[in-house]
Amino acid sequence: MKEYKVEVTEFYIRWYNLENQLHRENGPAVEYANGGKAYYINGNYLTEQKFNDRNNPCTDKMVEIDGVKYKLTKI
């Protein structure tokens, strides 16, 4: 189980790891009241695409088996 510090204001919700860095492994570390989101791992900003690629490394990857190409999907 991951332990987080959560800061809630009328403008945003922020998740921090125990080192006080913006961090959330299973979603955006910052959610703004206007619907905006920002993704951070250990204080490092990630675009939504890079965050999704990190958490789903095989989704949409192509593999070839016996000369036949397959596209991987999460089940």
Buried (B, 14 or more C-beta within 10 A) or exposed (E): EEEEEEEEEEEBBBBBBEEEBBBBBEEBBBBEEEEEEBBBBEEEEBEEEEBEEEBEEEEEEEEEEEEEEEEEEEE
